[in-house]
Amino acid sequence: MSEIASEAMESEFGTVAGWTEEAVRALGPEHAVPAGCRGSGSEGALRWLADTLALRAGDRVLDAGAGVGGPAGWLAADRGVRAVCVEPMAEAVHASRALFGLPSVVALSQALPLADASFDAAWTLGVLCTTEEKPAMLAELARVLVPGGRLGLLVFVAEAPLPPPLPEGNSFPSPAEVDALLAQAGFAVTGTADADLGDSPPEWQRRADAVEAEVRRRHGDHPAWAQAEEQSGRVGRLLGSGALRPRLLTAVRSGPTASVDQVT
Ligand SMILES: C[S@@+](CC[C@H](N)C(=O)[O-])C[C@H]1O[C@@H](n2cnc3c(N)ncnc32)[C@H](O)[C@@H]1O
């Protein structure tokens, strides 16, 4: 199952995820986390979220839209949490199992195959802006969190209409829309920060670059590579111009869980 918004996103999040697993296997396991953070991108952002959410050893943590599992893999190794990944692209789920040994399931975050109140915390990094079904996604996250459960987000926000060319399939909310969506789903915001996606240590960046070069060497003439490059290039240009901003948020599930019908 994928039901993801566009063919370009299938290439970027599916095909390239499989190639990333292949390249990490070739280069060595120390490359897995840096190469596996496709969206969160920086160790500083992960550290800020883990600290602000006060994640501790043994916490049950859901990564919704986990990609190839880099952020959840980092979190499990750095904080000793019990991480579970949900991700619609089968190639990415295969990678998070193979590279990090994480329990991972193929599903969309607006239809989580998980029990009510089964997680202490969840995070979703670079995912809210990839779906139009934001209320349903946040309602599902509220449902699977315990009362008082903590939620972390990395969201790419835009204050004004963005100049084309836009990355296909994305729907970037404004900061005010994110706040309203969270409130509607029963979350109270506890922390916000602007993310600096370039603040990883040099070794982290060097390993991520090495995996990208290896994928290009193996598959650079494939149309899916060009499509994925075009997508990430468009996001990069918007971030570079400041029109799009990476925003980190933490929230707590405060109120009664709203049903999807109530928030749509
Ligand atoms: C920018 S990537 C971020 C991946 C990962 N969170 C990270 O930070 O490395 C966005 C991810 O969201 C996934 N995705 C897209 N729509 C989704 C949805 N409705 N529910 C869950 N995941 C979704 C994509 O397949 C992709 O893996």
The ligand as a Tripos MOL2 file, in Angstrom:
@<TRIPOS>MOLECULE
LIG
   27    29     1     0     0
SMALL
NO_CHARGES

@<TRIPOS>ATOM
      1 C1         10.4810   14.0530    4.1320 C.3       1 LIG1
      2 S1         10.3010   12.3430    4.4170 S.3       1 LIG1
      3 C2         10.7800   12.2220    6.1220 C.3       1 LIG1
      4 C3         11.1510   10.8360    6.5540 C.3       1 LIG1
      5 C4         11.5960   10.7120    8.0170 C.3       1 LIG1
      6 N1         10.5540   11.1850    8.9040 N.3       1 LIG1
      7 C5         12.8720   11.4730    8.2750 C.2       1 LIG1
      8 O1         12.8290   12.5280    8.9080 O.co2     1 LIG1
      9 O2         13.9280   11.0160    7.8530 O.co2     1 LIG1
     10 C6          8.5270   12.1920    4.5060 C.3       1 LIG1
     11 C7          8.0660   10.7620    4.7660 C.3       1 LIG1
     12 O3          6.6580   10.7610    5.0090 O.3       1 LIG1
     13 C8          6.1020    9.6420    4.3830 C.3       1 LIG1
     14 N2          4.6620    9.9230    4.1900 N.ar      1 LIG1
     15 C9          4.0560   10.6040    3.1960 C.ar      1 LIG1
     16 N3          2.7270   10.6570    3.4030 N.ar      1 LIG1
     17 C10         2.4950   10.0020    4.5720 C.ar      1 LIG1
     18 C11         1.3240    9.7020    5.3160 C.ar      1 LIG1
     19 N4          0.1270   10.0880    4.9170 N.pl3     1 LIG1
     20 N5          1.4760    8.9980    6.4570 N.ar      1 LIG1
     21 C12         2.7010    8.6150    6.8810 C.ar      1 LIG1
     22 N6          3.8340    8.8640    6.2170 N.ar      1 LIG1
     23 C13         3.7340    9.5490    5.0700 C.ar      1 LIG1
     24 C14         6.8920    9.4950    3.0980 C.3       1 LIG1
     25 O4          6.7740    8.2110    2.5220 O.3       1 LIG1
     26 C15         8.2970    9.8180    3.5890 C.3       1 LIG1
     27 O5          8.9760    8.6650    4.0280 O.3       1 LIG1
@<TRIPOS>BOND
     1     1     2 1
     2     2     3 1
     3     2    10 1
     4     3     4 1
     5     4     5 1
     6     5     6 1
     7     5     7 1
     8     7     8 2
     9     7     9 1
    10    10    11 1
    11    11    12 1
    12    11    26 1
    13    12    13 1
    14    13    14 1
    15    13    24 1
    16    14    15 ar
    17    14    23 ar
    18    15    16 ar
    19    16    17 ar
    20    17    18 ar
    21    17    23 ar
    22    18    19 1
    23    18    20 ar
    24    20    21 ar
    25    21    22 ar
    26    22    23 ar
    27    24    25 1
    28    24    26 1
    29    26    27 1
@<TRIPOS>SUBSTRUCTURE
     1 LIG1         1 GROUP 0 **** ****
